[in-house]
Amino acid sequence: MTTLKITKKHHKHFNNPFPSTPNSPFIYGALILNSHKLPSHQIYPIGKDFQLNWSSKNGGFLSISHKSEPTRPLWSTLPGEPFISAAIAETEVEESRGSFVVKDKHVHSLSNNQTIDDIRIINESDKDQLFSSYPLFPVLMITGKVFGVSKRKKKVRFSRRKDSDKENSTCARYWILFDQKECHQVGFQVRIGKTDVELPKRVSPRSYRNFSLKFGRIRRRRGGWFGGLKKSVTVSSLAEEKIVMKSSEGVVNNRFYLTYSSERNEKIFGFGEQFSHMNFKGKRVPIFVQEQGIGRGDQPITFAANLVSYRAGGDWSTTYAPSPFYMTSKMRSMYLEGYDYSVFDLTKDDRIQIQLHGDSLEGRILHGNSPSELIECFTGSIGRPPLLPEWIISGAVVGMQGGTDTVRSIWNEMQRHDVPVSAFWLQDWVGQRETVIGSQLWWNWEADETRYSGWKQLIQDLNTQHIKVMTYCNPCLAPMDKKPNIRRHHFEEAKKLDILVKDKNGELYMVPNTAFDVGMLDLTHPRTANWFKQILQEMVDDGVRGWMADFGEGLPVDACLYSGEDPIAAHNRYPELWAKINREFVDEWKSTHVDKEGEYLEDSLVFFMRAGYRDTPKWAMLFWEGDQMVSWQKNDGIKSAVVGLLSGGLSGYALNHSDIGGYCAVNLPFFKYRRSEELLLRWMELAAFTTVFRTHEGNKPSCNSQFYSNNRTLSHFARLAKVYKAWKFYRIQLVKEASQKGLPICRHLFLHYPEDEHIHSLTYEQFLVGTEILVVPVLDKGRETVKAYFPIGENSSWKHIWTGKLFSTQGSEAWVEAPIGYPAIFVKDGSSVGKTFLEKLREYNVL
């Protein structure tokens, strides 16, 4: 069956500047109970720590709770309403240079009603009949049917029925398993069988190489379910249930809906690294890795970006690193497993509906009494970052371009200003070329020794001053026909090894990316990892100790991979594979570089990346937030950099930071976005309280104010680098905590003050560093005061670090002076962290 239509918009240069947002209707239906088999009320155990409470009141509902808190539901359905629905639909994906929009095109059938036929307990003695293994018994299974009845005049053929223009019906069996995964997690699996409906003949099979999306042929119905909805279907054993689910003929449902209850005043946080909102109640959140966009709704830049490149502006929901995970103000939390495209519809007051592009659903329901407990529970499953090398968090990481002489010149200037420096990050180490969007790199991952003459000597000289060199790479390769002085032509090597992504015809897929076309590494190919690790090894052999592992979000959804997997799901998995290859190299290098006492050497490796999905925190060592505009705006600028830190922090992205000053400048006749000096100075103040303090010249360095532009910018940079250095002792503790518990360094106040309803509405206004430092950044042009809020639930007073003034009233606001160079920073009065921080500021002559 053709379920996927892909429309390429890469080369369309005059577009609708206000593209529509995809929207699917909320699915409603009826719930029908098998009164002969279901009790009126019963509590069923799930594992040893959880229970399911079933009641037939008000049409029937169920809820799951932890046995320690039986009256607090972690997940529950709505009385008398279905919680499972299914559909058969066609998908349309519009794609343009890393930006995607996924739409439902034609819905051929909808099974929006549900029966519950049976709820049964599966004990360990029964597992061989149906299950391969489950760690904690008992397991709970719910079975029934989903069905739909439509009175639209549309001819759909059924067995035992002639073509009808009166009523169309669909029906499919389902089963749900609930099992305890860990002491604070319940896993759920939902499977839906095939629907006994035949689709229109115009819908035909479509295959990829090693991948097929085909529906089986229908068979004649043998039951009379549609004739009498009260009839129950019984199976004699669990084994027979398994056989029925596997062997039923018909058409595969490719849309799945899970609907469950929410509360009107419930705030919903998470969904990965989101840049515009913290609370998503009332919104419809798609979970799909892609470019974040240029403007993301801020005007006029979004208008201009969309006009010249299809959907290049993005919107509030577009992000490099989404995650199908959330937590709420009611301490409810869940996440989806797998990589299928999904949408969380939170637009209704009393319910949540998840739409999944697939025929099955797996996920976990989490138990915790606080946001920090929920994060620890979540990251305990998906993975947590490793400890960072101490050097990367000791001083400034200086983003430079221009070649050896430029680097040495700026280094001399920074020495005169006494700037604490950890590393030089030289993204143009591969050489640089001019394109229509600005200065861009040659995507061939070896040093350009014309631009960086004496490359190894430069690295060695900096290393003698305890300064590391970092570089840049990504999983794409560009032809080097026009570049002189190359030693290895990586594109041609990869092409010869057949490790680049293919198109549907099995040919090399040249992917439009920014201003040129590239070949993308097929990360599922067994030869790819070792080949790319050799490139990293050569880089490290030169003395490089870190790199930006860029991109990962642009795999085309019609790509054919060696693994043969669904390219839409593979698209979400690709950044995890990219992180995994880089991480494996780091770990392999570590295993051969330990001292005699088994400790890792001081110059351990580190990489950072922007693209991610749910499990990427397990593999990536460090994140950065991608390409913010050089602006003060909300959706794509300095404010969005704060929101990305905090939303990502609630979703497992514990170690994160942004480019100081932003990245994306625009210098067109009627649209000019240039990094001002004031914006740069304020962004330095913000970045001084994140995991890494790193500069970037931006895509158009000559249009932007730089840290080295004049004496004022250099002096301010030196001052804030010292502020950053002053809390290094605490940063080391927080990095360790992130590695052990998954808690972020930069924290939304909700993490520690969830009972304070005022902080539920905060987005970018202020944040915590750990638990001991409160940061209220200046994020608006021309402002020299900020409004600070001191949360309910904190018994300690907050001390303003510059004046020593104490703020003791819980739940109060105060206007605080924050001239440039003196951001509004508070520490808990009497805390050892606050005391040491102030001592360090005095030691470095900042205070």
N, C-alpha and C positions, 0 to 999 in steps of 0.2 A: 504494500500500500504506500502511496506517496503521502507521507505525513509531513514532509519538510520542503518548503519552498524558500530559496535563498535569493535575495535581491542584492546585487553588488552596486554600491554607490560611490566607489572609490574615486572615480574620475568625473563625478558630476559637480560642476563648478558654479552653478546658480541654483539655489535651493530655497525651500520655504524656511524663512528665518524663525518661524514659530511652529515647529513640527508638533503633531499631536502626541499625547501620551497614551500608550496602550492601556486598555481597560477591559477587563472581563467581568461580566455580571456576577454578583454574589449568588451562590447556589442555595436554594431552599428546597425543602421537601417534607415528607412524612416518615414517621417511625412506626413500624408495626411489630408487635410483640407476639411471640409464640406462647400463649398463656398456658398451654398444656405442659410445657417443659420448663418454663422460667418461674422461679419462686417470686413471691411478692416482695420479699426483701431478703438479702443474704450478704454476708461478708465473706469474701474469698481471699485466701492468703496468696501473696506473690513473693516467692522466696521466703526468707526468714524475717525481713524487716518491713515489708510493705503489705498493703491490703487494698482490695477493690470492694467498694461498697455499692451494691446493686439495689435499686428500688424501682418498682413498677408504678409508683405514684406519678400522677400528672403526665402519664404517657410513657414513663420509663426514663431513667437516667442512671449513669454510673459515675463514680469518682474514685480517684486513687489517692491514698494518703500514706504517710509513714506511720508505723505502729506507735512511735513515741508521741505522735500528735494526730490521733485518729480523726479529730474533728476539723483539721485544717486540710482541705483538699489541695493537692499539688496539680491536679488536672481533673477536669470534670466535663461531662457533656450537658447539653441543654435539655430539660425535660420535654419529652414528646417530639424531639426533633432528631433527624439523622445526623450521625457524626461521620459517616462515610458516604461518599458519592463518587461516581465515575463517569467518564465521557470518552467518546472517540472524536478526535478533532484533528485538523490539519494545522501545522505550524508554519508561520512565515517569519523569517529572520532577515532584517535589513542590516547590512554590514558596510562600514566605511572606515578604513584605516584605524582599526582597533576600537571603534564605537559600534555598538550593536543595539538593536531593539527587537524583542521577541513578541510576536502577536499570535493570537488565535485567529485563524482565517475562516475555516468552515467547521462547524460542529455537526457531526453526522448523527450522533446519538447522545443522549444524556440520561443516566440512571441516577436520579436525584432522590429516590426514596429508598428506605432501608428496612430490612427486617432483622430482628435478632431471634435466631432459632434456638440457640443453645449457648450456655456458659458452662464450661467444664474445667476441672482441675486436672492437670497432668503431673503425675508424680514421677519420681526417678525410675520407678519400675516400668513405666510406660514409654520411656524415651526411645527405646530401640524401634518402636513402631512408627514413630513420626520424626523424631529429632536426632540429629547426629550428636550434639552435646550441648548441655546448658550447665553453667557452673552452680547455680543455686535453684533448687526445686522447693516447692512446686511452681510450675508454669501455668498460666491461665490462658485458656483459648476461648474466643468468642467466634461463633460462626453464624452465617445468615446469607441474605441476598441483598443486592442493590438492583433496583429496577426503575424503569421510567415508562410513563404512558403519555403520549403526545396526541393531541387532537388536530394537529396541523395537517393539512392536506399534502402529504408527501408520500410517494410510493416507496415503501421499503418491504422487501420480500422476507417472509418467515416460512419455515417449514410448517406444514399443515395449515397454511393460510394462503389465500390468493392475494394478489396485489390489492391493496386497500387504500382508499382515500379518506377513511374515517378515523382510524386510530392506529398509531404505531407504538410498539412496545419493545422494550429491551429488558434483559435480565442477566445477571451474572452472580456467581457465588463469591463470597469473600471469607477470609479468616483472619483473625487478629491474635497475636501472641503477646502477652506481657510476661516478662521475666526479669528478675533482679540481676543486674550486672555487677554492681558493687554495693557497698553498704548504703550509699546515698544516691543510687541510680536505678531507675526502672527502664529497661529496654522495651521497645514495642516494634513489632513487625506486622505489616498489613499486606496481604496479597489478595488480588482480585482475579478471578477466573475470566474466561473469555465470554463475550456477550453474544447471545444467539440472535444476531441481526446481520443482514447482508448489506454491504455498502453499495453506493452507486457504482456503476461500471466504470465511470470516468476516473475513479480512484484505483490506480494500478500499483503493482509492486515496484519498489525502488531499492536498489542495492548499492552499497559501497564495496570496494575491494575488502574482503574479509569481514564485511559488516552488512547486515541486512535488516531492513525494516519491512517485514512481510506479515500479513495476516493469514491465518489458516482458513481453510474452507469451512463453511457452516455444516452442521449435521442436523438431522431431523430431531425436533424436540420429542422427548419421551415422557415428559411429565405434564401435569396440568396446572402449573403454578399460576399462569395468568387467569385461568378460569376460576380459581378460588384462592385468594390470598391468605386464608386462614389455615390452609393445609401446611403441614410441616414436612420437611424432608429429613429422614433419619438415616444415619449410617451406622453400620453394625460395629465398626471399630475405628480406631484412629488411623490404622493403616488404610482402610477403605477411604477415609476422608482425604488422605494424602493422594491416593490414586485418582479420586474424582477431581481434585484440584489440578493435577498434572495432566490428565488425559482429556479433559473436556475440550470439545471442538467449538469453533466459533471465531469471533473477532476479538483481538486483544484491545483492551481499553488502554489508551495512552494519556489519559488525564485522570488524576486522582485528587480528591478533595477530602481534607480532614477538617472538621468543624467542631469547635469546643468553646466552652464558656470563658468569658472575661467579665470584668466589672467596669462600670461606667467611669469610675475615678481611678482606674488602674493605669499607671504609667509604665511604658514598655521601652526598655533600653537594650542596646546591643546591635546586632546585625553586622558586626565587623567594623571596619574603619569607615564610618559615615562622616560626611563633612558639613552637612547643613543642619541636622537636627540631633538632639539627644533622645527626646521622647517621641516615639513613633505611633502612639495611639492616634487613630484617625487617618492613618496613611496606608498606602499600599506599597509594600517594599519588595522589589524584585531582587533576587540573589543571583547575580551574574557578574563575573569578572570582566572588566573592560576599562578603557581609558576613562578618567574622571571627567574629561571635557574641559573646554576653555570658557570659563564664566559660570557655568552650571546654574544659569538663571540670573546672574548679575548682569545688569545692562549698562551700556550698550554692547558690551563685548560678546555676550552670548548671541545676540542678533547677528553681529558681524561674522562670528565663527560659523554659525549655522548657514549663513548666506553663501559663503565661499566653499564650505566643505560640509557634506551632508551630516547633520547631527553632531558636528564637532564641538558644539557648545556644551553638550551634555545637559543634565538637569540635576535636581537635588538628590536623586537616588543613584547616580552613576559613581562608581568607585572602583579602584584597583583591587580592593581587598575586602569583599563582603564575606559574611559568614551566616549560615542558616541557624543562628543561635540568638536567644534573647533571655533577659530576666526582667521581672516586673517589680513594681513597688510593693506588691503583695507577696514577694519572695516566691514567685513561681518562675520556673525556668525549664526550657527544653531546647533541644537541637536536633536537626536532621542529620542522618548519615548519608553517605553516597554523594554524588556530584550532579544529579539531574537539576535542570533549571526549575526553580521554585519561586513562588510569590507568596508573601505573607500579607493577607488582606486584614488590616486592623481598622477598617473604616466604620465598623459597627460598634455601638456602645457595649453590647452584651456578649459579643462572640469574636472569635478569631477563626479565620478560614485559611488554610494552607492549600494552595494549588500547586501540584507537582506534575511535571511533564514526564510521566512514566506510568507503569502499571502496578507499582508496589512502593511501599514507603517504609523506611526504617528510621528510628530515632531513639532518643532517650529523654526521660523526664527526670529532672534533678531535684534533690531535696537539700535544703539548707535554710538556716535561720537568719542569714545575713547575706548581703551582696558578696562579701569577701569569701564566705563559705561556698557560695554558688560558683564563684570564679575558680576557687580551688578544686571544687568537684569537677567542673567542666574541663579545666586544663589538665586535671589528673588523667582524663581520658584522651584528649587530643594531643597532649604533649606540651612541654614548656621549653623556653629557650635555655641554652647552656650559659654558664658563667662567661662574661666577656673578659677578654684580656684587659688587664688594668691600664695599659697604655692608651687605649681608645677612649677612656673616660677620665683621663688625667688633665687634659688641656684642650685647646682649640684644634679642630681638624680644619685645615686651611684649604679651601677649594680654589685652585689656581689653574690657569691656562697660559699658554704663550711660549713655552720652551724653557730651556735650562737657564739662560741668562735672566729671564723675567723672574723665575722662581728664586734664584740667588739674590736678585735685587730686592724683592719683597721680603725675603728672609732677613736681609740686613736691616731693612726698615723696622721689622718687628722686633729684632734684637734691641734696637735703640729705644723702642717703646716698652721693652720688658714684657712682651706677650708670652704667656705660657702656652706652648705649642706641643701637641701630641703627634701630629702627622700633617703631611702635605698630601692632599687628594688631587691627583693630576689626571683628570678625565681625558685630556687630549693627548695622552701618552702615545696613542696610536696614530696621531696626525689629525689634521683638521681640514675641512673643505667648506666652502660657502654654498648654501642652498637657498631656495626661495623662502625658507622659514628662519634663516639665520646661520650661524656657525654650527656645523655638525661634524661628527667624527667619522673617520674611516673605520667601518666595522670589520676590522681584521685585527685580531687580538695579539699584536706584537708591538714592541716599542718602535716608534718612528725616530731613528737616531739622526735624522736630518733636523727635525724639530727639537728633539732632546739629545743634543750632542753630549757625549760623555754620560750617557744614561746611568750606567752602573756606578760611575764615580760620584754622580750626584746623590744616588741612593746611599752610597757609602759615607759620603761627607755628612749628610743629614743624620745618618744613623749614629755617627760618633757624638752627635749632640742629643742623642736619645729621641730623635724624631723619625718616625716611620714614613714610608711612602706607600700611598694607596692609589689604585688605578680604577679602571672601568671595563666592564664587558657585559654582554647580553647574549641570549640564545639565538640571535639572528646573524647572518653573514651576508655581506654585500660583495658583488663582483669587484675586483680590484684592477680592472683593465686600464683605468686611467691614473692609477697611483704608481709613482716611481718607487724605487728602493724598497720593495718588499722582499722578504726572505722566504716566508711561507704564505701561500695563497689559500687561506682556510676555506673559503667558499668552494674552490675547485677540489680541495681534499675531501670535504664532506660530500660533495656531489659524486666523486669517484667512489667513496665508501657506501654510497646510497643511504645516507643517514639524514637526509633532508625530507621534510614533509612533502607528500604527494597530493596531487589533485585527484578528482574522481576518475580521471582517465589513466591514472598511474604515472603521470608525468610530474616533473619537478614543479612545485607550486611556488611561483614568485609572488610574494605577498607585498602589496603596497603598504609602506610603513613610513610615516612622515613624508619626506620629499623624495624618496627613492624606493625601489623594490628590493626585497631581500629573500633569501632562503632561510627557513626556520628549521632548527634542529628538531628531528623527531626524537623526543626524549623517551619514547617507548621502545626504540630500537636497541637491541642488546649491545651494539658496538658504540653507541653515542657517548655513554658516560665515560668510558675509558679514554676515548679520543679527546673529549673536552678536558678531562683531568690532566692530560698531557700538556694542553695549552696553559692551564693554571700552574702546572709544575714549572714550566719554563718561565712564567712570570715570577713565581716565588723564588726560583733559582737566581734571578737577577737581584733579589733582595726585597721585593715587594712583600708587604705584610697585611694588606687588606685591599678590598675592592668593592665597588658597587656592582651588584648583580642585577642589572636593570631589566625592564620589560617582563614578559611572562604573561601578559594579559591579552595578547592579540592573536591567538591561534584561530584561524578561520573555522567556521562551523561546518564547512563542507570539506575540510581536510581529511585525507585518508592516512591513517597512522599504521605503523607496523603491527601494533597490537590488535587492530581491527575494531577498536571500541567506538562506541557512539561518539561522534566528534563534538556534540554539544556538551555531553558530560565530560569528555576529555578536555574541553576548553576550560572548565572550572578546575580540573585536576592539574593542568599544565603548570601553573606556578608552583604547585607543591613538588612536582617532579623536578622543576628547575632549582628550587631550594634544596632538594634532597641531593642532587649531584654536587652542588657547591659544598654542602655540609659534609658529605661523605669524603670529599677531598680534604677538607679541614681536619676531620677526625683521623683520616689515614696519615696525614702529615704529622699530626700530634703524636700518633703512636710511635713514630720514629724520631721524635725530637723531645725527649724527656731527659732530665738530668739524672745523676747517679742515685738521687733519693726518690726518683719517680715523679718529681714535680715537673709540670710543663714549663718550658723556657719562657722568659719574660716577653719574648717577641712572638707570642702565639698569633695565629692568623684570625682574621675576622672578615666577614662580608655583610653587606646590608642590601636590602631589596624593598621594592614597593608593592609588587603584585602578590596576592595571597588568596587563600581560601581557608576553610575551617581549620585544617590540620597544619597549615604552614608554620605556625609558631613552634611546632615540634622540630622543624628542620632549619628554619631561618635563624640566624644569630641576632639580627638587629633589623629594624624596619626604618624606612623614612617615608614621608607622606606623599611623595611624588611632586607633581608640577603645579604648585599654587601660582596664581597670578601675583604680580608685584603690585598689590593693591590693598586697600583697607576694607574691601567689600566682604559681605557676609558669606556667600556661597563658595567663593573661590579667591581667597586672599588670606590675610593674617588671621582673621577671625575663624575661617574654616580650618586653619592649621591647628587651632586649639581644640575645636570640636573633633577633628580626626584623632588627635591624641587621646581624648577622653572616651569617645565611643569605642575606639579600637582597644583601649585599655580595659574596658568592661567586657571585651570579646576575646581576650587571650593574647592580644598584641601588646605584650608587656613592655617591650623595649623599643621606643619609637622616637622620632624627631623629625624636624622639617629643615628644608633649605633656608638658611638665614637670609631674609629679604625676599623670599619667593623666587620663582624660576621664570615664569612666562611673561615676557615683555612684548608689547605690540607697538610698532612704530609706523603706522599707516597714515595717510594724509588726514583722514577724518576720525581715526581711532588711535589714540596714543595712550599706552600704559607704560610708564617708565618708573623704575624704582627711585623714589625720592630719598633724599638723605634722612629725613625724619622717619620714614617707614623702615629704612635699614636699621637705624639706631633703636627703634622700638622693638623690632624683630630680634635684635641682639639681646635685649632685655628679656624677652620671652624665652629665647632659646637657651639662655643661661640657666634655666631651670628645667631642662629636658635631659634625656639620657646622654645625648651627644651634642656638642656645640660645634656645628659645621657650617661653613660658608659655601656659597655657590655664586658664581658670577652671573648666572642666568643664560638664557638662550641668545640674548643680545647684549653682551657685556658693555659695549660702548654707550648704550642707552641708559645704563643703570649706575646708580651710585654704588661704589664698592667700599669695602672696609679700608682699602688702601688709598682712597680717592684724595684725602687731605689729612691734615694733622688732627682735625676734630674726629673724623671717623676712625682713624688709627688709635687715638687716645681712648675713645669710647670702647673700641674693640678690645683693647688691652684691659680696660677696667672691668668689662663684663666677663672676659675670659678668666680674670682673677676671682670674680664673684662665683663663676662656675667651679673653679678650682677649690674655692673655700668650702664647698660642701661635698667634696670628693669622698671624704670619710663616710658620709651618710649614703652617698650614691653607691659605694661598694656594698654596703649593707642591703640596699634596696635591690641591686642586681642579684645578689644572692637570694633574696626573698622571691624575686621573680622566677629564678631558676627552681626554687623549692616549692613554691605555692602558686605561681602564675600571676601574682598580683603586679599591677603596673607601677612604674615609677611615678608617672603623672596621673592623678586620680580625680575623677569627678567626686564632689562632696557626697553624693549619694552612696558611695562605697562605704563611708564610715558614719554617715548621719542619715540613714534611710527613713527615720521617723520624722524628720524635719520636712514638712511638705513644701516649704518655700524653696528648698534646693532642688526639688523635682523640676522646677521650671527653668533652672539655670542651664545655659549652654556654654558659651565661651567666656563669660564674665570673670570667672575665677576658678582656681583648681588647687588641689593639694599636691605637694611633693611628699610621698610617703604619708605619714600621719602628722609630721611635726612642722611642716612649712606650708604656709598659705600664700599663694601668688595671685595678685589682682593686677593683671597686665593692662597697660594703656594700648588700646586697639583702635583708636579713632584719631584722625588727623587733627592737630592743633590742641589736643586735650592735655591738661597738666594736673587733673584731679580724676580720681576714680571712686566709685561707690563700692565699698567692701561690705560683705555680709558675714556675720559671725554666727555660726550655726548653733541650733539648739542641740543639747546633748554633750557639749564640750564643757567640762568643769574648769579647765585651765583658762586663764586669760591669754589673749593674743598680744604679743609685743611687736610693735613696729620697729624694724631693725635700725632705721636711720635716726629716729628720735627717741626710742625707748618708751614711747607712750603705750599704755596698756588699754586694751578693750576687753571688758569683762562681762558685758551684758549679752546673754545668750539670745539669739534671734533678733539681734539689732543690726542696723545699717549705719555706716558712717562714711562721710566724704573724706578722702585722704589725699594730701598733696603728693603728686608723682611727677616732678619735673624730669626732663631727660637726664638719665644717669642715676636716678633714684626711684626705681620702680617700687610699687607698693608691695612690700614683702613683710610677712609676719611669721614669728615663731612662737611656739607655746612657751609661755613664761615658766621658767623653772625646769624646762626639759634639758637633758644633757646634750641633745642634738642642737637645740637652739643656742645653748651656751658655747659649745665648741664652734659652731658656725660663726658666731659673732667674734670669737677669739681669732679665728682664721682671717676674717675680714680685716681685723685690726693688724694682724701680722702682715697682710699683703698691702697695707696702707690704702685700703678701700673705705674703711670706716674710721 
